[in-house]
Amino acid sequence: MNESICPPATLRRMTVVSMGVLLVFLCSCTQGPADPGSTFHQGLQRDAWRTLSAYNTALLAHRERVRIEVPPAYWDQGIQQLQPVKVYTHRGNLVVVQSVTDGAEHGKYIDLPVSSFHPVSAWFFHKHVVDGFVFRPACETGVFNYTRAAAPVYSK
């Protein structure tokens, strides 16, 4: 009998153990929204994350129906301090509208690391315009001052 061939039961056990080890390894590699030492746990990024988490929880619980604007009841304290006119999401990030002048929005665009879209600052208006947004760096990491020339009109 050839000793290099494993019996089926042993092969199944080895496969199950290997899959278990792989699963444990993959689960241990996952993180929360960010590394605890990162800037994501500080400032406006943290406040934006809390705002979106509270609003998404309300949506999942069917306390809210429409995902257009984030109602003031869900704004975290740091977002409230910006005195927004309105707050909404854009590609997984949070947009805090602080003023609207002649149809153009101005305010803070808060980039969340969990989003697949990350804004790029533009020093000239014709470069890096995305969905009408032009971004300028702000004082915090992941926070941009923005102008949006063609502000969207939402109907309720």
N, C-alpha and C positions, 0 to 999 in steps of 0.2 A: 504494500500500500504506500502511496506517495504521501509523505508527511508534510509537504509544503502546501497542501490543499486543506483549508479550514473547513470543519464541518459547518453546515448551515446555521446551527444555533449559535456557534461562536461568532460567525460572521455577522449575524443579526445583532448580537450583543455589542460587538465592536462598532457597528454602524450607529446604534442607539447612543452609546457612550460618546462617540465622535460628534454626533449631532448635538447632544447635550452640552458638551464642552464648547462647541461653536456658538450655540445659543447664549450660554453664559458670557462668553467673550464679547459677542455683539451687544448684549444688553449692558455690559459694564462700560462699553465705549460710548454709549449715548449720554448726552448731557441735557440739562434743562435749557432754557432759552440762551444762557450764556455762562461763561466761566465766572465764578463768584468774584474773582479779582478784576473782572473787566469793568469798563465804564457803563455797560448796559444796566448794571445794578445801581446806578446813580443818576440823579438829575432827571431831565425831561424824557430820556429814553425809558427809564423805569416808570415814570408817570404815564407815558403813552402806553406802555405794556399793560399797566394796571387798568387803564381806561378801556382798552380793547378787550382785555380779559373779562371785565365786568359786563361790558356790552355783549360780547359773544355768549357769555353765560346766560344772559337774559334772552338772547335770541334762541338758544338751544332749549330753554325752559318755556318758550313761547310767550314770554311776557312782552316781547317786542316782535313786531311783524316784518318791518321793512328795514333793510340794511342800506340806508342811504346816508343819513346823517346820524352821528352819535348824539343822543339827547343829553342835555346838561346833567341829568341825574347820575350819569355814569362817568363824568369827568373827574379824574383824580385831582387832588389839591394843586399840584404843580401845573396842571393844564388850566384849572380855574384861575390861577394867578396871572396867566397870560391874557385874561379878559377877552376870550374869543367871541366872535360874532356867531360862528358855527364851527363844528368839528366834523370831519368825515375821513374816510379811509381812501387811500389811493395805492393800489398794487400791494396791499399788506402793510403799508406805512400809515402814519397818522398825520393828517393835515389840520392845522389849527389856523383858521381864518381870523385875522385880527382886524382887518378893514377891507372894505370894498369901495373902490373909487373908480367911477366911470366904467363899471363893469369888470374891472381888473381886481383880482384878489391879492392881498398881501398878508403875510404872516409867517408862521413857522412850519416847516416840513420836518417831521421827526422820523428818521430812518431807523427801522427796527431790524436787527441782525437776522431775524427769522424770515424776513421777506426776501423774495428772489430779486427784487428791484432795489438798487441802491443809486441815489442821485449823484450826479457829477456837477461840480460847480462850474459855472460859465462866467467868464469875465466880459464876454461880448454876447449880446442878445441873440445873435444868429447861430450861436454854437450851443450844442447840448440842450436844445429845447425838447422836452418830452411832454406830450399831452398838454401843451400850452404852458408848462412850468419852466421857469428859469430860476436856477438855484444859486445862492451865494452862501459861503460859509458863515456860520454863526459862532457864538462863543463856546458852545459845548460840542463834544464829539458826537457825531450822528445827528446834529441839529442844523438845519439850513434855514436861512431867510429865503423866502420865495416870492415870486410874482407870477401870477397866472393870468395872462392877458384874456384868454377866452374862458372865463369862468363858466362851469357847467350850470345849466338850469335844471333843477330837480322839481318834478311835480309830485305831489303827495297824494 
